[in-house]
Amino acid sequence: MASIKNLKKDISYLISEIIYDIKLYMLLNPEQNTGTVYSIIEDAVELHNLMYQRANHPDGKDSPKLVRQHYSVLRADLTSQTHSLFERISKLKD
């Protein structure tokens, strides 16, 4: 099983990539969609905090099977939710 430390690094990396993409969009398009851009930033920060909270407090600490399942679901949620944020960023140009 991958370490919690690496999971937290993945969370931070993905969220920082989202923030970086938003900053780049804001530099290239300073007057467009500012309300939408800020809502994506807020959602990204909220996702970061939620994922860290879930990583620090696994369900069923007594059962290794439940802990593995918890982190598996956490990774899947992280992937799907960051993907949806990246999709929202790509739709800003439309």
Secondary structure, DSSP 8 states (H G I E B T S, - for coil): ---HHHHHHHHHHHHHHHHHHHHHHHHH-TTS-HHHHHHHHHHHHHHHHHHHHHHHS-S-TT-HHHHHHHHHHHHHHHHHHHHHHHHHHHGGG-
